[in-house]
Amino acid sequence: MRHLNSMDSDFSADFSALLQGRSNDERSVAEPVRAILSDVKERGDVAVCEYTERFDRLALTPEALRIDAETIKAEAARVPAELMDALKVAARRIEAFHEAQKPTDLDFTDSENVRLGMRWTALDAVGLYVPGGKAAYPSSVLMNALPARVAGVKRLAMCVPTPDGVLNPLVLAAAQLCGVEEIYRIGGAQAVGAMAYGTQSIAPVDRIVGPGNAFVAEAKRQVFGQVGIDSIAGPSEVVVVADGQNDPRLAAVDLLAQAEHDEQAQAILITTDAVFGDAVIAAVAKELETLPRAAIASRSWDDHGAVIVVRDLDEAAELVNRLAPEHLEVLLDEPRGFSAQVRHAGAIFLGRYCPEAVGDYVGGPNHVLPTSRTARFASGLSVFDFIKRTTMIETNADGLGRIGPAGVALAHAEGLDAHALSLSLRLK
């Protein structure tokens, strides 16, 4: 891991190297993904079944792609009551937060007697991709499905890989809780292709959301335009800003909570206290001795982790804005004042008792967030990803008479004579 100090003469170069030092995947997957998508588009169910057998070691017929209602119910029933209660707490909070996001329509008449409006309508169909590789994430089901439901999406189709045919009861329970009944036991680029283009058994959707591996991310990139997508998700990341008044172990565990996601994940501590920074480094090493996912977390910390010592909190805020992290923890007595200086972060967690893990499960705001510095221009998943705007204009002869001549002049200036005529004829 990198140990940087903003007072060192070579800090600027070292920090720039930190910004540029992480790649999502060294392999190019564009060509194999393109081949898979083309095959699925051409052969539909047959291609999907062949790729599922190859990659997930699961032989399926087209009739068996969809998980039937009885199986979903039986698998969900295997979830212990206390875990179902936890899912329900998370679902209640996520649904309530996204319900509060719903926008209102616009309808007003302006000073020139032209009626203007804007209305919001939900998408017809959304595809949910749920990972099934290194770990299964029922929380991702809640975070993707509930905003769509709140937005008013009528059809939700979910794809979740089931390697070797093993179903995850908690994932299916989460889907059931969200009212998702259309679930397919497929994953990878072939699942993205099936949702985008449709097959004999799977109707196409309008937007695909949800995280996945490099093949899934590349597939979403390539089908964009055919369907909408949420984002091209990269490895997870967190920046923890802390002073010396924190427990080093708590900061260390918060860093490792991101590092354990993936070898490419990134965890960075920014602190005004060099002694505290050293204590956190020691605490990370100690936790790695017993952490169940130590192999993954250790690789992430060694390759991409960093501790940065800064002069003051103003400098810390400047660095945070350059990093534009997916998650930002502010472990300070007055976190709101600091966060007011932050322009670029996917989600901010304020105070010493609000670790990022709260947001992963039971906070309420969405945990699908912009990664790889895209928080500079992007936002986390929300109700707005599942609705679209339609604007409206209504006017009469009086209103057109007031604004039409300017439109005629602009149409002539652009050389679009039919445009000008469609206005001028009405003005006469």
Residue pairs with C-beta under 8 A, 6 or more apart in sequence:
1 281
1 301
1 302
1 304
1 305
1 306
1 307
2 14
2 18
2 305
2 306
2 307
3 277
3 281
3 306
3 307
4 11
4 14
4 15
4 18
4 306
4 307
4 308
4 309
5 11
5 274
5 308
5 309
6 15
6 308
6 309
6 310
6 311
6 315
6 319
7 309
7 311
8 14
15 308
15 319
15 322
18 268
18 306
19 322
19 323
19 373
21 304
22 235
22 264
22 266
22 304
22 372
23 264
24 214
24 217
24 234
24 235
24 264
24 372
25 214
25 264
27 214
29 214
29 215
29 218
30 218
30 222
32 189
32 215
33 189
33 215
33 218
33 219
33 222
34 222
36 47
36 51
36 188
36 189
36 190
36 193
36 215
36 219
37 189
37 192
37 193
37 196
37 197
37 219
37 222
37 223
39 47
39 51
39 193
40 47
40 48
40 51
40 190
40 193
40 194
40 197
40 199
41 193
41 197
44 194
44 198
44 199
44 200
44 201
45 62
45 65
45 199
45 200
45 201
45 202
46 62
47 190
48 62
48 65
48 186
48 190
48 191
48 193
48 194
48 199
48 202
49 59
49 60
49 61
49 62
49 65
51 188
51 189
51 190
52 58
52 60
52 161
52 185
52 186
52 187
52 190
53 59
53 60
55 161
55 187
55 188
55 190
56 161
56 162
56 163
56 164
56 186
56 187
56 188
57 163
57 164
58 162
58 163
58 164
58 165
58 185
60 185
60 186
62 199
62 200
62 201
63 201
64 185
65 184
65 185
65 186
65 201
65 202
66 182
66 183
66 184
66 185
66 201
67 167
67 172
67 183
67 184
67 185
69 181
71 167
72 172
72 175
72 176
72 181
72 183
73 176
75 167
75 168
75 169
75 172
75 173
76 169
76 172
76 173
76 176
78 169
79 87
79 169
79 170
79 173
83 170
83 173
84 173
86 361
86 362
87 138
87 142
87 170
87 173
87 174
87 177
88 177
89 362
90 139
90 142
90 361
90 362
91 142
91 146
91 174
91 177
91 178
93 362
93 363
93 364
94 142
94 143
94 146
94 147
94 364
94 366
95 146
95 149
95 150
96 364
97 363
97 364
97 365
98 146
98 147
98 150
98 151
98 366
98 382
98 383
99 150
101 147
101 150
101 382
101 383
101 384
102 120
102 150
102 151
102 383
103 120
103 383
103 384
103 387
105 117
105 118
105 119
105 120
106 116
106 117
106 118
106 119
107 115
107 116
107 117
108 115
108 116
108 117
109 115
109 116
110 116
112 399
112 402
112 403
113 395
113 396
113 398
113 399
113 402
114 393
114 394
114 395
114 399
114 402
114 403
115 392
115 393
115 394
115 395
115 399
116 391
116 392
116 393
116 394
117 391
117 392
117 393
117 394
118 389
118 390
118 391
118 392
119 389
119 390
119 392
120 387
120 388
120 389
120 390
121 152
121 387
121 388
121 390
122 151
122 152
122 153
122 154
122 386
122 387
123 148
123 151
123 153
123 206
123 207
123 228
123 386
123 387
123 388
124 153
124 154
124 155
124 206
125 153
125 154
125 155
125 156
125 157
125 203
125 204
125 205
125 206
126 148
126 153
126 155
126 156
126 157
126 205
126 206
126 207
126 208
126 209
126 386
127 156
127 157
127 158
127 159
127 192
127 195
127 196
127 205
127 207
127 208
127 209
127 210
127 227
128 141
128 144
128 145
128 148
128 156
128 157
128 158
128 159
128 180
128 208
128 209
128 210
129 158
129 159
129 160
129 187
129 191
129 192
129 195
129 208
129 209
129 210
129 211
129 212
129 216
129 220
130 136
130 137
130 140
130 141
130 144
130 158
130 159
130 160
130 171
130 210
131 137
131 140
131 160
131 161
131 187
131 210
131 211
131 212
131 213
131 216
132 160
132 161
132 162
132 163
132 168
132 171
132 187
133 161
133 163
133 187
133 213
134 262
134 296
136 160
136 168
136 170
136 171
137 171
137 211
138 168
138 170
138 171
138 173
138 174
139 174
139 360
139 361
139 367
140 210
140 211
140 367
140 368
141 158
141 171
141 174
141 175
141 178
141 180
142 174
142 177
142 178
143 366
143 367
143 368
143 381
144 209
144 210
144 368
144 381
145 156
145 158
145 174
145 175
145 178
145 179
145 180
146 178
147 366
147 381
147 382
147 383
147 385
147 386
148 156
148 209
148 386
149 156
149 178
149 179
150 383
151 383
151 385
151 386
151 387
152 386
152 387
153 386
155 182
155 203
155 205
156 178
156 179
156 180
156 182
157 182
157 183
157 184
157 195
157 202
157 203
157 205
158 175
158 180
158 182
158 183
158 184
159 183
159 184
159 186
159 187
159 191
159 192
159 194
159 195
160 168
160 171
160 183
160 184
160 185
160 187
161 185
161 186
161 187
161 188
161 191
162 168
162 185
162 187
165 185
167 185
172 183
175 183
184 191
184 194
184 202
186 194
187 212
187 216
188 212
188 213
188 215
188 216
188 219
189 215
189 216
189 218
189 219
191 216
192 208
192 212
192 216
192 219
192 220
192 223
193 219
193 223
194 202
195 202
195 204
195 205
195 208
195 227
196 204
196 205
196 208
196 223
196 226
196 227
197 204
197 223
197 226
198 204
204 227
205 227
206 227
206 228
207 227
207 228
207 229
207 230
207 385
207 386
208 220
208 223
208 227
208 228
208 229
208 230
209 229
209 230
209 368
209 381
209 385
210 230
210 368
211 233
211 368
212 220
212 233
217 232
217 233
217 234
220 229
220 232
221 229
221 232
223 229
230 368
230 381
230 385
231 368
231 370
231 371
231 374
231 378
233 368
233 371
234 264
234 371
234 372
235 261
235 262
235 264
235 265
235 266
235 371
235 372
236 258
236 261
236 262
236 265
236 266
236 326
236 327
236 371
237 258
237 265
237 266
237 267
237 268
237 325
237 326
237 327
237 371
237 372
238 254
238 255
238 257
238 258
238 266
238 267
238 268
238 325
238 326
238 327
238 328
238 329
238 356
239 268
239 269
239 270
239 320
239 323
239 325
239 327
239 328
239 329
239 345
240 251
240 254
240 255
240 267
240 268
240 269
240 270
240 328
240 329
240 331
241 270
241 271
241 313
241 316
241 320
241 328
241 329
241 330
241 331
241 332
241 338
242 251
242 269
242 270
242 271
242 276
242 280
242 329
242 331
242 332
243 271
243 272
243 273
243 276
243 313
243 331
243 332
243 333
244 271
244 272
244 273
244 275
244 276
245 333
246 276
246 331
246 352
248 276
248 279
248 280
248 282
248 283
249 283
249 286
249 287
250 331
250 352
250 355
251 269
251 276
251 280
251 283
251 331
252 280
252 283
252 284
252 286
252 287
253 283
253 287
253 355
254 329
254 355
254 356
254 357
255 267
255 268
255 269
255 280
255 284
255 301
255 305
256 267
256 284
256 287
256 288
256 291
256 297
256 301
257 355
257 356
257 357
258 265
258 266
258 267
258 300
258 327
258 356
259 265
259 266
259 267
259 296
259 297
259 298
259 300
259 301
259 305
260 291
260 293
260 296
260 297
260 300
261 296
261 300
262 296
262 300
263 296
263 299
263 300
263 303
264 300
264 303
264 304
265 300
265 304
266 300
266 304
266 305
266 306
267 300
267 301
267 304
267 305
267 306
268 305
268 306
268 307
268 308
268 323
268 325
269 277
269 280
269 306
269 307
269 308
270 308
270 310
270 316
270 319
270 320
271 277
271 280
271 307
271 308
271 309
271 310
271 316
272 309
272 310
272 311
272 312
272 313
272 316
273 309
274 309
277 307
277 308
277 309
280 307
281 307
284 301
284 305
288 294
288 297
288 298
288 301
291 297
308 319
310 316
310 319
313 332
313 338
314 341
316 338
317 338
317 341
317 342
320 328
320 342
320 344
320 345
321 341
321 342
321 343
321 344
323 344
323 373
324 344
324 345
324 370
324 373
324 374
324 375
324 376
325 345
325 346
325 375
326 345
326 346
326 347
326 369
326 370
326 371
326 375
327 345
327 346
327 347
327 349
327 356
327 359
327 369
328 339
328 342
328 345
328 346
328 347
328 348
328 349
329 349
329 354
329 355
329 356
330 338
330 339
330 348
330 349
330 350
330 351
331 351
331 352
332 338
332 351
332 352
333 352
335 350
335 351
336 350
339 348
339 350
342 348
344 373
344 375
344 376
345 375
346 369
346 370
346 371
346 375
346 378
346 379
346 380
347 356
347 359
347 365
347 367
347 369
347 380
349 355
349 356
349 358
349 359
359 365
359 367
360 367
361 367
365 380
366 380
366 381
366 382
367 380
368 380
368 381
369 375
369 380
369 381
370 378
370 379
370 380
395 403
397 426
400 423
400 426
400 427
401 427
404 423
404 424
404 426
404 427
405 427
407 419
407 420
407 423
408 420
408 423
408 424
408 427
411 417
411 419
411 420
411 423
412 420
